């Protein structure tokens, strides 16, 4: 049995990692602000606090492992890592594949990383990847032989609060004509939050160290196959219309934000990340259909969360674009 401290741990990946840790018989302490699902995990110890202001509440405590699920600025990560550097056997930091400097091709863990134009910046929206790199550096500095840097790609599945993967799950389930970007052979990657959460605990149990990309599936997946899985999983009558990406760009359609999982050619490496190292370290994947079905069930059970989060293409906009696309001769 390991003693595991979660910084965060009440949302999405952290939630499933805590669930896996408790199921495995580990002793779990959660340090967070207590704002998300505060009634979850009564079997765990809960310490309420903000990591920038209240980290001293952990002083004198010892843990076999720390799992930091919510580090975005190096100043905050340094506070926790410095406090725990002599009191934890392992520090797992959840980073991102957005750390890589060049997204034109698939990256492995040795690929060049982003740099910050201003080391003092804390503008996460503008410099997300560079700040994650800076956070990684802090953890590796303070836990030189005991750090685990996990770089997930797109995290999906039940409890997802974004409208990326789930845009397609919901849209295909609705049926009718669906606008899809580019071509069906474009690469797609994502990882179910449950698979990632369970693997984090495996890394604790095996006392792993090092840097790992974490995304899936095991075998290459295309957008066409992904949408076909969505259609099959929801028994949908949807028909897919593939629309040329240059035409979409001319019509001011925003890659990723308006049509999730679509990136322009110079960013395609974002969805072709190398995962050999993580697979060798025990990362496994459930079937894509199971992830799709779980997402769909969660959305149907939580319509209020879906309506509040929707930021991708509106149905009216999709219909207008499809109508214009069909008027093009030939």
C-alpha positions, 0 to 999 in steps of 0.5 A: 500500500502506498500513501498518495497525495493528490494536488487537485484530484477532484476533476476528470483525470484526477478523479479517476486516478483517485478512484483507482488508487482507492480501489487498489487499497492505497491511502489517499490524501486530496489537497484542493480547494474543495470546490468540485464534487466535495462529497466524492471519496469519503474514504480519502483524507481531504485537506482544503486549501489553495496551492499558492496560499495554503501549501504549508498545510502539508508541511511535515507530512510524508507521502510515497507519491505526489500526483500533481494534476493541476500545475499550470504556472511554475511558481505554484508548482515550485511551492509544492515541489520545494515543500515536498522534495524531502518528504515524497518518494515520487512526484508525478506531474501532469503536463501536456503534448502541447510542450513540443516546439514543432507540431508539423510531425509526430513528437517523441519524448526527446523532441525539442520543447517550447520556450517562453518569450518572457520567463516571467509570464503567467499567461496560461492562455497565451503560453500554455505549452511553454509554461508546462515546460517550465513546470516540468523543469521545476519538478525535474530540478527538485526531484531529479531521480524521482520525477515522472512527467506525463504528457497527455494528448486530448483527454476524453470520456465521462466527466469531460467538461469540454466540447471537443471529442464530445462534440462529435459524439453528440453530433453524430448521435443526433443524425442527419448530414454532418459536416466533417473537415478535410479528409477521412484519413486524417490522424486522430488521437485521444485518451480515455480519462479512466485509462490515464487515471489507472495508469498513473497509479500503475506508475506509482506502484511500479515506482517509475520515473522519466518522461512519457507521452500519454495518448491513444489509441495503440494503433493509428486512428483516422477521423473517418474511423472515429466518426464511424465508431461514433455512428455505430455506438449510437446507432445513428443514421448520420451521413458524413460530408467531407469538406475541403479544409482550404474552403473551410479556412476561407470561410473563417472556420476555426480549426480545433475550437469550432471543429474539434480534432481538426488541425491544419497541416502544419499542426498535424503532429499534435495528433501523431504523438509517439507513445512507445515509451508509455506503452512499454511502461504499462499504458493500456487502452479500452475500446474506442466504442466504450469511450464513445458510449460512456461519453454519450451516456454521461452527456445524456445524464448531465444535459445541464453541463453539456448546454453550459459548455458548448463552444464548438460549431453551432448547428445553424452554422453547420447547415449554412456551410453545408448548403453553400458547399453543395452549391459548388459546381462539380 
